[in-house]
């Protein structure tokens, strides 16, 4: 309610409205990083400051360490589940691409929040779906973000095509090891660690080569791609010996 104050001169009362916009709202913060090397705390710091400025009460913080291309994420799924239980009134994110990498998924999330009566605020784009203009801008900016991603993918593919035409290798070089010797040493009783160190490969590679040799013996195939030196396993051996 507005507070009324009389001026010292006795003039008509002036009404002073104390703005309390945003006060009392419960806020949920959502952050996402693509790899473990990145830190969600950077996003959380900015979002906490935004919530403080708007006088929001932070009730929960959700974080995912996963690619934005995946629609199923533990943190986002939990956020939506809590939204259906009406545990908060507004969701704060650092940017649109933290929620989704494509417009369809982004709009699905936004549409569900809208139906639940939950506002969506993006810090970087300065968008608030509390009003109709904000909702319209969300659709426009989301479409532009998806277009930008598509253009980046096309540029990468064009660069890879050019590299192939120029004779440059794309991707990892093929493994150049004595596959037969690795299988032979492993079946002779050497441990995974000793075989891996001897041939300078990983333990996983040792297991894979032994398992592939077992499959070759079972199917009767003499050789497969890049495995001309693979030897068949002796009688009575199987793929379980690789992991022993």
Order of alpha helices (4+ residues) and beta strands (2+ residues): beta-beta-beta-alpha-beta-alpha-beta-alpha-beta-beta-alpha-alpha-alpha-alpha
